[in-house]
Amino acid sequence: MTTRTMDTAQELAAFLRSRREGLDPGRLGLPSRRRARRTPGLRREEVAELAGVSTDYVVRLEQGRGLRPSAEVLAALARALRLDASERDYLFDLAGRRRPGTTGAPAAGAAPSLARLVDDLSPLPAMLLNHRYDMLAWNPEMARLLPDFEAVPPSRRNAMWLCLLHPAMRGFYADREQALRDGIAHLRAAWAAHPQDRELSRLIAEFVTQDEDFARLWSEREVSVNGRGRKLLRHPVAGAITVDFEVLLPLQDPGLRILIYRAADEESHASLDRLCAR
């Protein structure tokens, strides 16, 4: 991968192939064929039939010939390939057909009011991120929760970079594989929503070349935006802390997001209190 902006036609082709090959014909109720399947998943003609388009059109899409499918065709392909909401948005973004108003412009920095809001959320650990996972603002509790955060140069204060390449955070997430999988699925969605963002492309290229786990998971083309969940953290001082997280998107700055952690149980609450009181 280079630092050039993404080739949306080629990524659209690869994404369609990956989703077609990941489907089980039997589970879709398709009739068995006498000819043995040489490749996994559905055949192109089966996808074409389900979507109501020609097989040649599916072939040309999967060859990345720069076609511009209509919103109606994209919706039909999404149904045929059983895409979920995040995957469907990704498909529309790649084709340049995202619904108006659903993608914010890249944010240059933190709006002062949002930075103040993050600070006001204390004692809950909170931070403000852009679509690249750059950390634009954080409160003291979040700074104490992230291991050795103050030693990280400002240019490296990116949540994915910390997870991947900051030695102090190597074991921070008990389920590092899932944390990476979730973060990469979000970055892929952001990559399609902002295809001209050279800084995002540069970041992804750096991660692919410097971390084998990132390269492996990036190649799987998972795409989702997870706004709520639970994580088990292993802090080097406070020990195990289980947090519930919530992601909020400001209406006027949809390219930004506020991440808030809350202790999931009494023991974690006590651990967070001790850590943040230091």
Disulfide bonds with the S-S distance in Angstrom:
none
